[in-house]
Amino acid sequence: MYGKLGYLDIARRLFDAMPKPNLVSWNSIIMVLVQNGVYNEALEVFKLLRRIDIKPDQATMVSLLQGCGDISVTKLAEVVHGYILSAGLDENITIATAVLSV
């Protein structure tokens, strides 16, 4: 709710206060950051997600790819595409379609 209204600081504080966020929570904060054009922070959250050993899913990848398509974000696009290939997600039709639209 706060993220959709543009209150990113509140949304991020609520997320950071969660004792153990699940993948849905991670995807939500990534999507909020992308929707608000905070692509570098979305990338940092994605990197943190991977460091704590939670496996990103289709929703994670599509959210990040939307950020790549919004503007020319070379670093984000390279990281996301590299992960998609290494995780074998390139055969997922939804992700493949999102890659094509970037």
C-alpha positions, 0 to 999 in steps of 0.5 A, a space after each residue: 500500500 505505502 509503495 503504491 502511494 510513493 512512500 518508499 521509505 515507509 515501505 522499506 522500513 516495514 519490509 526491513 522490520 520483518 523478522 523473516 520475509 518470505 518470497 512474496 514479501 521480497 517480490 513486493 518490495 522489488 516490484 514497488 521499487 521498480 514501479 517507482 523507478 528506484 532501479 539500483 535499490 531494486 537490484 540491491 534488494 535482489 542481490 540481498 535476496 540471493 545472498 540469503 539463499 532464497 530462490 527468486 521465482 517468475 514474479 521476481 524476474 518479471 518485476 526486474 525485467 519490467 524495470 529494465 524495459 522502463 529505461 535503459 538500465 544496462 547493469 540491471 538487465 545484465 544481472 537479471 539476464 545472467 541469473 535467468 540463464 544460470 537458473 535455467 529460467 529462460 525456458 519459462 514462457 512468461 519470463 521469455 516473453 518479458 525478456 523479449 519486451 525489454 
